[in-house]
Amino acid sequence: MSNQQLLDYIKQLLLQTTSAGTSELTITLAMMVTGLFLSQHVQLHSIAVFLPLDIKLLSIIARFERFVADPRVDVQKCFEPFVIAMIDTLSADVAYILIDCTQAGPKCRTLVIAIAYHNTVLPIAWKTFKGKKGHLKGDHHKELLEKAVAYLKQFNQVILLGDAEFSNGTVIEFAKEQGWDFVLRCQGNYRFKDTDGRWKSITEACRGMGFSTGKLQHWENITFTEKHKIVGLTITVYWREGEEEPWYLVSSLKAEDYPHVVYVKRYWIETLFGNYKSRGFDLARTEMEIPSHIDKLILAIAIATWITMGVGTGVILMGDQSEVDRATRRDLSLFQIGYRYFLRLFALNRLERAKIVFNWDFCLLPAGYG
């Protein structure tokens, strides 16, 4: 009965929240989300085997295969109600938007945009592409960023964070057009011109200063790259203790805004990828190779993540995290708190107690602190 309770809970949630094209497709999506929670694996046979349906296993798998191949399923439209539910409950002050790529299966990578949230991130949009390695083109980055624009209008400031793949002219110009700020990692051989009027690479500028571990340097109001000539930017070089090489950052922020401190939030997206993969649903091990099919599989993962993060937030706001974590300190991530609490409620047939909320107005102490 518990498996049926979980399926009924998620089916009702999705039927009230979103539409995958038809009620039948929405129910199939609910089945996939349910199977993900029970199997913790993206293989379709693993998802199907736990479902409380008196149907041949291969028939359930075939239903999932039809779903991921169905052109009627608009991934962004399906996930939009979940994005709005997240965004509308957050502070209207500053939104930190992260962009990055992760492996999805043996031959694909997924480009993801997410919003920073309590040392982790909440997914907003994604798109999968063929290829295991190499950078995607700036036009691909811009295309996905365009899908996030409408969700971010309520914020007073948007700051885009990304690694060196995204410090291209297309992304920077797009961010400037939207009125967004940004801090992007770049390569040391990128050239800039500061107030002395001379073009030089970042590493060349550092070399003349005897740059070493622990040092920090800003060049403000620079022109970025001889090709793009984007004016009014800041170059920051920061060599953290214990790092093999410095960070080279290009940003729209002033030195007094500490771009190198802001950039640290970029690493929060790694927690999402960990939840999608080894610490959650094992996305890297999917056998799918068609990008559009993987996008629909990630739709199920993103909804499961949304439920988990919302439940985790609710648990902390209610002060019930000791039900799954230490009472004296926090050892688990927000995702794991929500995931374990949700599964405990499922095991005890108490899913009606699950509260899905998102809120900035609480302090999540670092792991290990109480």
MARPATI-249790 format. One record per residue (C-alpha): residue number from 1; residue in three letters; y, x, z. Coordinates in Angstrom, 2 decimals, always signed. Layout:
REM residues N
{NUM; 'Ala'; {Y; X; Z}};
...
This chain:
REM residues 370
{1; 'Met'; {+0.00; +0.00; +0.00}};
{2; 'Ser'; {+2.39; +2.89; +0.70}};
{3; 'Asn'; {+2.34; +4.10; -2.89}};
{4; 'Gln'; {+3.07; +0.56; -4.02}};
{5; 'Gln'; {+5.94; +0.32; -1.52}};
{6; 'Leu'; {+7.48; +3.50; -2.92}};
{7; 'Leu'; {+7.14; +2.28; -6.49}};
{8; 'Asp'; {+8.67; -1.08; -5.59}};
{9; 'Tyr'; {+11.55; +0.59; -3.76}};
{10; 'Ile'; {+12.46; +2.89; -6.66}};
{11; 'Lys'; {+11.90; +0.17; -9.25}};
{12; 'Gln'; {+14.32; -2.14; -7.42}};
{13; 'Leu'; {+16.86; +0.67; -7.02}};
{14; 'Leu'; {+16.83; +1.50; -10.73}};
{15; 'Leu'; {+16.88; -2.10; -11.91}};
{16; 'Gln'; {+20.01; -2.65; -9.77}};
{17; 'Thr'; {+21.68; +0.64; -10.69}};
{18; 'Thr'; {+20.96; +1.63; -14.26}};
{19; 'Ser'; {+19.40; +0.67; -17.57}};
{20; 'Ala'; {+17.20; +2.86; -19.72}};
{21; 'Gly'; {+17.55; +0.49; -22.68}};
{22; 'Thr'; {+15.27; -2.36; -21.62}};
{23; 'Ser'; {+13.78; -3.48; -18.32}};
{24; 'Glu'; {+10.43; -2.12; -19.51}};
{25; 'Leu'; {+11.93; +1.33; -20.10}};
{26; 'Thr'; {+13.70; +1.21; -16.72}};
{27; 'Ile'; {+10.41; +0.36; -15.02}};
{28; 'Thr'; {+8.75; +3.28; -16.81}};
{29; 'Leu'; {+11.52; +5.55; -15.54}};
{30; 'Ala'; {+10.93; +4.21; -12.01}};
{31; 'Met'; {+7.24; +5.04; -12.39}};
{32; 'Met'; {+8.12; +8.61; -13.37}};
{33; 'Val'; {+10.51; +9.05; -10.43}};
{34; 'Thr'; {+7.86; +7.67; -8.07}};
{35; 'Gly'; {+5.23; +10.03; -9.47}};
{36; 'Leu'; {+7.60; +12.99; -9.08}};
{37; 'Phe'; {+8.03; +12.30; -5.37}};
{38; 'Leu'; {+4.28; +11.98; -4.87}};
{39; 'Ser'; {+3.12; +14.89; -7.02}};
{40; 'Gln'; {+6.09; +17.31; -6.72}};
{41; 'His'; {+5.28; +18.35; -10.28}};
{42; 'Val'; {+6.60; +17.51; -13.75}};
{43; 'Gln'; {+3.28; +17.51; -15.56}};
{44; 'Leu'; {+2.84; +13.96; -16.83}};
{45; 'His'; {-0.78; +13.75; -15.69}};
{46; 'Ser'; {+0.28; +14.85; -12.19}};
{47; 'Ile'; {+2.99; +12.18; -12.12}};
{48; 'Ala'; {+0.62; +9.49; -13.39}};
{49; 'Val'; {-2.34; +10.15; -11.12}};
{50; 'Phe'; {-0.57; +8.96; -7.94}};
{51; 'Leu'; {+0.76; +5.67; -9.31}};
{52; 'Pro'; {-0.76; +2.53; -7.72}};
{53; 'Leu'; {-1.58; +0.93; -11.06}};
{54; 'Asp'; {-5.04; -0.28; -12.04}};
{55; 'Ile'; {-4.65; +1.22; -15.51}};
{56; 'Lys'; {-6.46; +4.08; -17.18}};
{57; 'Leu'; {-4.78; +7.38; -16.44}};
{58; 'Leu'; {-4.42; +8.26; -20.13}};
{59; 'Ser'; {-2.67; +4.93; -20.75}};
{60; 'Ile'; {-0.04; +5.75; -18.11}};
{61; 'Ile'; {+0.45; +9.21; -19.59}};
{62; 'Ala'; {+0.82; +7.68; -23.06}};
{63; 'Arg'; {+3.47; +5.33; -21.67}};
{64; 'Phe'; {+5.41; +8.33; -20.32}};
{65; 'Glu'; {+5.09; +10.13; -23.65}};
{66; 'Arg'; {+6.54; +7.12; -25.46}};
{67; 'Phe'; {+9.41; +7.02; -22.97}};
{68; 'Val'; {+10.49; +10.65; -23.42}};
{69; 'Ala'; {+10.27; +10.24; -27.22}};
{70; 'Asp'; {+12.14; +6.90; -27.30}};
{71; 'Pro'; {+15.58; +7.25; -28.99}};
{72; 'Arg'; {+16.83; +4.14; -27.17}};
{73; 'Val'; {+16.97; +6.08; -23.89}};
{74; 'Asp'; {+20.52; +7.42; -23.61}};
{75; 'Val'; {+20.26; +10.02; -20.84}};
{76; 'Gln'; {+23.97; +10.22; -20.02}};
{77; 'Lys'; {+24.42; +6.45; -20.04}};
{78; 'Cys'; {+21.39; +6.02; -17.77}};
{79; 'Phe'; {+22.63; +8.58; -15.26}};
{80; 'Glu'; {+26.29; +7.57; -15.32}};
{81; 'Pro'; {+26.03; +4.96; -12.51}};
{82; 'Phe'; {+24.54; +7.64; -10.26}};
{83; 'Val'; {+27.36; +10.07; -11.10}};
{84; 'Ile'; {+29.99; +7.44; -10.37}};
{85; 'Ala'; {+28.30; +6.56; -7.06}};
{86; 'Met'; {+28.52; +10.24; -6.08}};
{87; 'Ile'; {+32.03; +10.94; -7.33}};
{88; 'Asp'; {+33.67; +7.82; -5.92}};
{89; 'Thr'; {+32.69; +8.71; -2.34}};
{90; 'Leu'; {+33.99; +12.31; -2.42}};
{91; 'Ser'; {+37.41; +13.68; -1.55}};
{92; 'Ala'; {+40.06; +13.28; -4.24}};
{93; 'Asp'; {+41.45; +16.74; -3.52}};
{94; 'Val'; {+39.57; +19.59; -5.24}};
{95; 'Ala'; {+36.41; +19.38; -7.38}};
{96; 'Tyr'; {+34.51; +22.59; -8.05}};
{97; 'Ile'; {+32.57; +22.15; -11.30}};
{98; 'Leu'; {+29.75; +24.57; -12.03}};
{99; 'Ile'; {+28.18; +25.26; -15.41}};
{100; 'Asp'; {+24.98; +27.25; -15.95}};
{101; 'Cys'; {+21.69; +27.45; -17.86}};
{102; 'Thr'; {+18.12; +27.35; -16.58}};
{103; 'Gln'; {+14.67; +27.66; -18.14}};
{104; 'Ala'; {+12.93; +24.37; -18.88}};
{105; 'Gly'; {+9.39; +24.82; -20.08}};
{106; 'Pro'; {+8.02; +27.65; -22.22}};
{107; 'Lys'; {+10.52; +27.54; -25.07}};
{108; 'Cys'; {+13.70; +25.80; -23.92}};
{109; 'Arg'; {+16.78; +26.17; -21.72}};
{110; 'Thr'; {+18.85; +23.42; -20.17}};
{111; 'Leu'; {+22.63; +23.64; -19.86}};
{112; 'Val'; {+23.76; +21.87; -16.68}};
{113; 'Ile'; {+27.13; +20.76; -15.30}};
{114; 'Ala'; {+27.29; +19.91; -11.60}};
{115; 'Ile'; {+29.81; +19.33; -8.82}};
{116; 'Ala'; {+29.79; +21.46; -5.67}};
{117; 'Tyr'; {+28.61; +19.62; -2.56}};
{118; 'His'; {+27.90; +21.13; +0.88}};
{119; 'Asn'; {+26.54; +24.53; -0.25}};
{120; 'Thr'; {+24.63; +22.96; -3.11}};
{121; 'Val'; {+25.55; +20.84; -6.15}};
{122; 'Leu'; {+25.07; +17.36; -7.55}};
{123; 'Pro'; {+24.17; +17.14; -11.27}};
{124; 'Ile'; {+26.62; +15.43; -13.63}};
{125; 'Ala'; {+25.37; +16.15; -17.16}};
{126; 'Trp'; {+22.83; +18.31; -18.98}};
{127; 'Lys'; {+21.49; +19.11; -22.42}};
{128; 'Thr'; {+18.43; +21.10; -23.43}};
{129; 'Phe'; {+18.27; +23.59; -26.30}};
{130; 'Lys'; {+15.55; +25.56; -28.02}};
{131; 'Gly'; {+15.23; +29.20; -27.04}};
{132; 'Lys'; {+14.17; +31.13; -23.94}};
{133; 'Lys'; {+16.90; +33.79; -23.92}};
{134; 'Gly'; {+20.40; +34.53; -25.17}};
{135; 'His'; {+23.71; +32.78; -24.72}};
{136; 'Leu'; {+24.52; +29.36; -26.12}};
{137; 'Lys'; {+27.60; +28.97; -28.28}};
{138; 'Gly'; {+30.95; +27.98; -26.82}};
{139; 'Asp'; {+30.86; +24.76; -28.84}};
{140; 'His'; {+27.71; +23.74; -26.96}};
{141; 'His'; {+29.46; +24.42; -23.66}};
{142; 'Lys'; {+32.49; +22.38; -24.74}};
{143; 'Glu'; {+30.36; +19.47; -25.93}};
{144; 'Leu'; {+28.75; +19.10; -22.52}};
{145; 'Leu'; {+31.99; +19.68; -20.61}};
{146; 'Glu'; {+33.54; +16.82; -22.56}};
{147; 'Lys'; {+30.99; +14.48; -20.97}};
{148; 'Ala'; {+32.24; +15.42; -17.52}};
{149; 'Val'; {+35.95; +14.83; -18.15}};
{150; 'Ala'; {+35.98; +11.08; -17.48}};
{151; 'Tyr'; {+34.28; +11.55; -14.09}};
{152; 'Leu'; {+36.88; +14.02; -12.82}};
{153; 'Lys'; {+40.17; +12.18; -13.36}};
{154; 'Gln'; {+40.44; +11.12; -9.71}};
{155; 'Phe'; {+40.63; +14.71; -8.42}};
{156; 'Asn'; {+43.94; +16.44; -7.82}};
{157; 'Gln'; {+42.51; +19.78; -8.95}};
{158; 'Val'; {+39.40; +20.74; -10.89}};
{159; 'Ile'; {+38.15; +24.33; -10.78}};
{160; 'Leu'; {+35.47; +25.35; -13.28}};
{161; 'Leu'; {+33.07; +28.12; -12.25}};
{162; 'Gly'; {+30.61; +29.96; -14.47}};
{163; 'Asp'; {+29.02; +33.32; -15.17}};
{164; 'Ala'; {+29.75; +35.66; -18.08}};
{165; 'Glu'; {+28.16; +33.37; -20.68}};
{166; 'Phe'; {+31.06; +30.94; -20.24}};
{167; 'Ser'; {+34.08; +33.27; -20.33}};
{168; 'Asn'; {+34.59; +32.57; -24.03}};
{169; 'Gly'; {+37.72; +31.35; -25.74}};
{170; 'Thr'; {+36.30; +27.89; -26.41}};
{171; 'Val'; {+35.59; +27.17; -22.72}};
{172; 'Ile'; {+38.85; +28.69; -21.48}};
{173; 'Glu'; {+40.99; +26.82; -24.00}};
{174; 'Phe'; {+39.15; +23.58; -23.21}};
{175; 'Ala'; {+39.74; +24.01; -19.47}};
{176; 'Lys'; {+43.44; +24.68; -20.07}};
{177; 'Glu'; {+43.72; +21.59; -22.28}};
{178; 'Gln'; {+42.27; +19.46; -19.47}};
{179; 'Gly'; {+44.62; +20.97; -16.90}};
{180; 'Trp'; {+41.66; +22.48; -15.05}};
{181; 'Asp'; {+41.68; +25.79; -13.24}};
{182; 'Phe'; {+38.76; +28.16; -13.68}};
{183; 'Val'; {+37.12; +31.32; -12.37}};
{184; 'Leu'; {+34.65; +32.82; -14.81}};
{185; 'Arg'; {+32.74; +36.06; -14.68}};
{186; 'Cys'; {+33.27; +38.29; -17.71}};
{187; 'Gln'; {+32.07; +41.60; -19.09}};
{188; 'Gly'; {+33.74; +44.85; -18.20}};
{189; 'Asn'; {+34.31; +45.74; -21.85}};
{190; 'Tyr'; {+36.56; +42.70; -22.37}};
{191; 'Arg'; {+40.09; +43.82; -23.16}};
{192; 'Phe'; {+43.33; +42.54; -21.70}};
{193; 'Lys'; {+47.02; +43.34; -21.77}};
{194; 'Asp'; {+49.15; +43.33; -18.66}};
{195; 'Thr'; {+52.83; +44.03; -18.07}};
{196; 'Asp'; {+52.61; +47.58; -19.45}};
{197; 'Gly'; {+52.00; +46.06; -22.91}};
{198; 'Arg'; {+48.87; +48.12; -23.61}};
{199; 'Trp'; {+45.43; +46.70; -24.47}};
{200; 'Lys'; {+42.62; +48.12; -22.35}};
{201; 'Ser'; {+39.13; +47.17; -21.21}};
{202; 'Ile'; {+38.62; +46.08; -17.62}};
{203; 'Thr'; {+36.36; +49.06; -16.92}};
{204; 'Glu'; {+38.96; +51.41; -18.41}};
{205; 'Ala'; {+41.62; +49.98; -16.12}};
{206; 'Cys'; {+39.31; +50.40; -13.12}};
{207; 'Arg'; {+38.31; +53.92; -14.07}};
{208; 'Gly'; {+41.88; +55.11; -13.81}};
{209; 'Met'; {+42.03; +53.79; -10.24}};
{210; 'Gly'; {+38.84; +55.44; -8.99}};
{211; 'Phe'; {+37.31; +52.04; -8.31}};
{212; 'Ser'; {+34.43; +52.04; -5.79}};
{213; 'Thr'; {+32.37; +49.81; -3.49}};
{214; 'Gly'; {+34.40; +47.56; -1.22}};
{215; 'Lys'; {+37.54; +47.60; -3.37}};
{216; 'Leu'; {+39.45; +44.63; -4.77}};
{217; 'Gln'; {+42.02; +44.62; -7.59}};
{218; 'His'; {+44.01; +41.89; -9.33}};
{219; 'Trp'; {+46.06; +41.98; -12.53}};
{220; 'Glu'; {+48.22; +38.87; -12.83}};
{221; 'Asn'; {+49.91; +37.26; -15.81}};
{222; 'Ile'; {+47.72; +39.09; -18.30}};
{223; 'Thr'; {+46.82; +38.26; -21.90}};
{224; 'Phe'; {+43.07; +37.89; -22.27}};
{225; 'Thr'; {+41.23; +39.54; -25.22}};
{226; 'Glu'; {+42.79; +40.78; -28.42}};
{227; 'Lys'; {+40.96; +38.07; -30.38}};
{228; 'His'; {+42.05; +35.01; -28.38}};
{229; 'Lys'; {+45.33; +36.20; -26.79}};
{230; 'Ile'; {+45.24; +33.64; -23.96}};
{231; 'Val'; {+48.30; +34.25; -21.79}};
{232; 'Gly'; {+49.09; +33.75; -18.13}};
{233; 'Leu'; {+45.66; +34.57; -16.69}};
{234; 'Thr'; {+44.45; +36.78; -13.84}};
{235; 'Ile'; {+41.84; +39.53; -13.96}};
{236; 'Thr'; {+40.10; +40.18; -10.64}};
{237; 'Val'; {+37.67; +43.04; -9.99}};
{238; 'Tyr'; {+35.75; +42.96; -6.73}};
{239; 'Trp'; {+32.94; +45.31; -5.73}};
{240; 'Arg'; {+31.06; +43.70; -2.88}};
{241; 'Glu'; {+29.25; +45.86; -0.36}};
{242; 'Gly'; {+25.60; +46.20; -1.30}};
{243; 'Glu'; {+26.13; +45.22; -4.96}};
{244; 'Glu'; {+25.17; +47.60; -7.76}};
{245; 'Glu'; {+28.25; +46.80; -9.81}};
{246; 'Pro'; {+31.57; +44.96; -9.39}};
{247; 'Trp'; {+32.40; +41.42; -10.35}};
{248; 'Tyr'; {+34.74; +41.17; -13.32}};
{249; 'Leu'; {+36.47; +37.79; -13.18}};
{250; 'Val'; {+38.99; +36.05; -15.42}};
{251; 'Ser'; {+40.77; +33.07; -13.93}};
{252; 'Ser'; {+43.77; +30.78; -14.05}};
{253; 'Leu'; {+44.31; +31.27; -10.31}};
{254; 'Lys'; {+46.81; +33.63; -8.75}};
{255; 'Ala'; {+45.72; +36.58; -6.62}};
{256; 'Glu'; {+46.94; +34.71; -3.52}};
{257; 'Asp'; {+44.32; +32.00; -4.28}};
{258; 'Tyr'; {+41.52; +34.59; -3.88}};
{259; 'Pro'; {+39.57; +33.99; -7.13}};
{260; 'His'; {+36.73; +36.22; -5.91}};
{261; 'Val'; {+36.26; +34.02; -2.82}};
{262; 'Val'; {+36.35; +30.82; -4.90}};
{263; 'Tyr'; {+33.78; +32.29; -7.30}};
{264; 'Val'; {+31.16; +32.52; -4.54}};
{265; 'Lys'; {+30.60; +28.76; -4.94}};
{266; 'Arg'; {+29.16; +29.43; -8.39}};
{267; 'Tyr'; {+25.93; +30.49; -6.71}};
{268; 'Trp'; {+25.51; +27.04; -5.22}};
{269; 'Ile'; {+24.03; +25.84; -8.50}};
{270; 'Glu'; {+21.05; +28.11; -7.91}};
{271; 'Thr'; {+19.97; +25.75; -5.13}};
{272; 'Leu'; {+19.81; +22.89; -7.65}};
{273; 'Phe'; {+17.69; +24.97; -10.00}};
{274; 'Gly'; {+15.43; +25.87; -7.08}};
{275; 'Asn'; {+15.05; +22.18; -6.22}};
{276; 'Tyr'; {+14.27; +21.40; -9.85}};
{277; 'Lys'; {+11.71; +24.23; -9.95}};
{278; 'Ser'; {+9.75; +26.12; -7.29}};
{279; 'Arg'; {+11.18; +24.34; -4.24}};
{280; 'Gly'; {+10.95; +20.88; -5.75}};
{281; 'Phe'; {+9.57; +19.53; -9.01}};
{282; 'Asp'; {+8.41; +22.65; -10.89}};
{283; 'Leu'; {+10.44; +22.02; -14.05}};
{284; 'Ala'; {+9.76; +25.51; -15.41}};
{285; 'Arg'; {+6.09; +24.59; -15.78}};
{286; 'Thr'; {+6.54; +21.57; -18.02}};
{287; 'Glu'; {+4.60; +21.90; -21.26}};
{288; 'Met'; {+7.22; +19.96; -23.25}};
{289; 'Glu'; {+8.90; +21.86; -26.07}};
{290; 'Ile'; {+11.16; +19.21; -27.64}};
{291; 'Pro'; {+14.67; +19.38; -26.09}};
{292; 'Ser'; {+15.35; +15.63; -26.19}};
{293; 'His'; {+12.04; +14.96; -24.44}};
{294; 'Ile'; {+12.89; +17.46; -21.70}};
{295; 'Asp'; {+16.29; +15.81; -21.23}};
{296; 'Lys'; {+14.55; +12.52; -20.40}};
{297; 'Leu'; {+12.17; +14.26; -18.02}};
{298; 'Ile'; {+15.19; +15.81; -16.28}};
{299; 'Leu'; {+16.69; +12.31; -16.03}};
{300; 'Ala'; {+13.80; +11.39; -13.73}};
{301; 'Ile'; {+14.24; +14.66; -11.79}};
{302; 'Ala'; {+18.01; +14.11; -11.48}};
{303; 'Ile'; {+17.50; +10.59; -10.10}};
{304; 'Ala'; {+14.92; +11.90; -7.61}};
{305; 'Thr'; {+17.42; +14.61; -6.63}};
{306; 'Trp'; {+20.20; +12.01; -6.26}};
{307; 'Ile'; {+18.01; +9.93; -3.94}};
{308; 'Thr'; {+17.02; +13.00; -1.93}};
{309; 'Met'; {+20.57; +14.36; -1.52}};
{310; 'Gly'; {+21.91; +10.92; -0.64}};
{311; 'Val'; {+19.19; +10.37; +1.96}};
{312; 'Gly'; {+19.82; +13.87; +3.36}};
{313; 'Thr'; {+23.51; +13.08; +3.74}};
{314; 'Gly'; {+22.68; +9.78; +5.44}};
{315; 'Val'; {+20.30; +11.50; +7.86}};
{316; 'Ile'; {+22.99; +14.00; +8.91}};
{317; 'Leu'; {+25.68; +11.33; +9.29}};
{318; 'Met'; {+23.30; +9.30; +11.49}};
{319; 'Gly'; {+22.41; +12.41; +13.52}};
{320; 'Asp'; {+18.70; +12.04; +12.76}};
{321; 'Gln'; {+18.02; +15.44; +11.19}};
{322; 'Ser'; {+15.88; +16.43; +14.20}};
{323; 'Glu'; {+13.29; +14.01; +12.81}};
{324; 'Val'; {+12.43; +16.67; +10.20}};
{325; 'Asp'; {+14.31; +19.83; +11.25}};
{326; 'Arg'; {+14.86; +21.80; +14.46}};
{327; 'Ala'; {+17.00; +20.03; +17.05}};
{328; 'Thr'; {+18.79; +23.25; +18.05}};
{329; 'Arg'; {+19.64; +24.66; +14.62}};
{330; 'Arg'; {+19.45; +23.89; +10.90}};
{331; 'Asp'; {+16.57; +25.61; +9.11}};
{332; 'Leu'; {+16.28; +23.27; +6.11}};
{333; 'Ser'; {+18.57; +22.76; +3.13}};
{334; 'Leu'; {+20.29; +19.42; +2.61}};
{335; 'Phe'; {+17.76; +18.73; -0.16}};
{336; 'Gln'; {+14.76; +19.47; +2.08}};
{337; 'Ile'; {+16.18; +17.40; +4.94}};
{338; 'Gly'; {+16.51; +14.41; +2.61}};
{339; 'Tyr'; {+13.20; +15.04; +0.85}};
{340; 'Arg'; {+11.14; +15.32; +4.01}};
{341; 'Tyr'; {+12.86; +12.41; +5.73}};
{342; 'Phe'; {+12.38; +10.19; +2.69}};
{343; 'Leu'; {+8.67; +11.07; +2.49}};
{344; 'Arg'; {+8.28; +10.46; +6.25}};
{345; 'Leu'; {+9.76; +6.99; +5.84}};
{346; 'Phe'; {+7.41; +6.43; +2.91}};
{347; 'Ala'; {+4.39; +7.55; +4.94}};
{348; 'Leu'; {+5.37; +5.22; +7.79}};
{349; 'Asn'; {+6.13; +2.26; +5.50}};
{350; 'Arg'; {+9.77; +2.28; +6.61}};
{351; 'Leu'; {+11.61; +2.90; +3.36}};
{352; 'Glu'; {+14.03; +0.10; +4.19}};
{353; 'Arg'; {+15.60; +2.57; +6.66}};
{354; 'Ala'; {+16.55; +5.00; +3.90}};
{355; 'Lys'; {+20.34; +5.23; +3.55}};
{356; 'Ile'; {+21.70; +6.83; +0.37}};
{357; 'Val'; {+25.28; +7.99; +0.90}};
{358; 'Phe'; {+27.55; +10.84; -0.24}};
{359; 'Asn'; {+30.38; +12.11; +1.91}};
{360; 'Trp'; {+32.54; +15.22; +2.32}};
{361; 'Asp'; {+33.57; +14.39; +5.88}};
{362; 'Phe'; {+30.96; +16.31; +7.81}};
{363; 'Cys'; {+30.33; +19.98; +8.49}};
{364; 'Leu'; {+26.98; +21.33; +7.35}};
{365; 'Leu'; {+26.46; +24.52; +9.34}};
{366; 'Pro'; {+24.81; +27.49; +7.62}};
{367; 'Ala'; {+21.03; +27.69; +7.96}};
{368; 'Gly'; {+20.02; +29.28; +11.25}};
{369; 'Tyr'; {+23.02; +27.94; +13.19}};
{370; 'Gly'; {+23.09; +25.07; +15.64}};
